[in-house]
Amino acid sequence: ARVLLLESLHDLGGVGTLGCISTYYHGNRGGFTSEVTEALYALSGQDPSFNPNRWNAFHKAEWFRREIVKAGGSIWYHALVSGASKSGERIGGVIVNTPWGRGVVRAGCVIDATGNADVAAAAGADCRVVSDADLAIQGTGLPSRPFLPATHNTDYTFVDDCDLFDTTRAFVVARRRFKDQFEIAPIVDSRERRQIVGDVTVTPVDVYAGHTWSDAVCLSRSNFDSHGFTVHPLFHALPPDRVSLDAWLPLRALLPKGLSGLLVTGLALSGQRDVMPVYRMQPDIQNHAYAAGLAAVMALGRKGEVRRIDVRDLQRRLVAIGILPQTALLHRDSPPAPRSVLRTAATGPLDIHAELAALLSDPEASRLLLRQRFSSETDPELRLRCARLLAVIGDATGSELLIQTLRDASWDEGWNYRGMGQFGRSSSPLDDLVQLLALARVGKAKNVVLDKIQQLGPDPDFSHVRAVAVFCETFPDAEFAEALAAVLAQPAFGHHAWSSIEAELANIPESPVDTTTRNAALRELYLARALLRCGDRQGLAASRLSRYAEDVRG
């Protein structure tokens, strides 16, 4: 096969080289990743101090280049893809812009490794856009680049990689932030980007339930290093922890629904946003990208139709190089959990992720079991857990208990936005109660939630604001508008939008992992949006949101 790599930058490797995150935090280090590690050890001159979890970014980029050229491939640097060549549902190439002009590159199979689904989106694929509903996005960095190769991991902003103005803004701010450093990275270190809607979408429930897939191409490994807050309903019943998890990645999660001749890798794969920390570690992206390349070569014998390749043959090759264990050859798509498993989980302590995931994988079958447990349970804590899990699946059976628990509680310690080092809970137990009542559509909790809004105080934690905002948006009401307006009018919520680059440059904190500016903006945004949906008061929400509509942060 003839291979052409189109690289937008001047060197290869992306975030792991030019992005200066030249260290592994987590991930499955076997397979192709182990080949990379062995090569870097050789390039180091077999230095006794060589650390397999860190690397010289120049060495890694150069090794990638050598391997591609040695295999007969070609590389075009400073080549930007701006469109796709398409006939019906079939992708036949890309439109590319280079220093020598613009043209079409035709291909038997295309791999979109932009990490942002750029080719897929240009071809009309259905995509999930970052933060299109929940205002949730993993924290972003753009680091300085030291003169001598070294890692520099940052997390101090949000960036929408789809927005040219936003990425430009990020570079301008980074140059001011690191004005005394040698250089800045030429790539934004984002952890969450636009994603495809694939033939399969992986979720936290799949990971915790140990879901297997007949077409697995990678065994990923990480914990929920979320760099922000979670939104999946499961985590309102039981927040994520720091336990390492194995997660199978199906080939179908790399295939945009409705398109052929195209694979999509990296952060743009088809997954619910909260599950991405388990799949986005560099060792795993290297391994599943290798699998995508191999699948693309095999597809050339099928007129570029990846869905028609012999998946077992692909998997045997991946087993041979260590990306997959042999057991993957025996896997089928996991069926719904057997009734006996659901029954055991429903009668258990309800504080184990795997058992909760099993129940959520078949919510209708679990509903009756949980209702029975709720009606017979005498232990107060277990009864409350049961009510919470019922609410996660949209069942209001335990709503009276949830309302009473909320009524009896005072505001607890909340959570303010944290990017770097964020593990575990991103909402308080009381926050979870409020959001669970919204999930279960329990509108009769209105008066209790109204009381909680009035008790927020002058400077509440972000998670408290988010919780009541979600409930108010679920049940818009004029009384909520009055209460929300009173909170939004307080000084702590005032004017955190930046309508110009000068405004952001005047507010650059010293820390490269700062969260204060993002926390302030998120609080104001959530509250203003909820107020607008509840009817607004004297144009307060509209005026605040109009400022954010002009905010330089995309």
VENFEN-V499119 format. One record per helix or strand of 3 or more residues. SS is the DSSP state (helix for helix, strand for strand). FROM is the first residue (numbers start at 1). TO is the last residue. If there is no record, write none. Layout:
ss=[SS;SS]
from=[FROM;FROM]
to=[TO;TO]
//
This chain:
ss=[strand;helix;helix;helix;strand;strand;strand;strand;strand;helix;helix;helix;strand;helix;strand;helix;strand;helix;helix;helix;helix;helix;helix;helix;helix;helix;helix;helix;helix;helix;helix;helix;helix;helix;helix;helix]
from=[4;14;32;57;74;80;90;101;110;118;164;204;216;234;245;251;262;266;273;282;306;311;326;339;353;363;380;399;429;443;462;478;491;501;516;540]
to=[6;16;43;70;76;87;98;106;112;122;177;208;222;237;250;254;264;268;279;302;308;320;330;346;361;376;392;408;439;454;474;488;493;505;533;549]
//
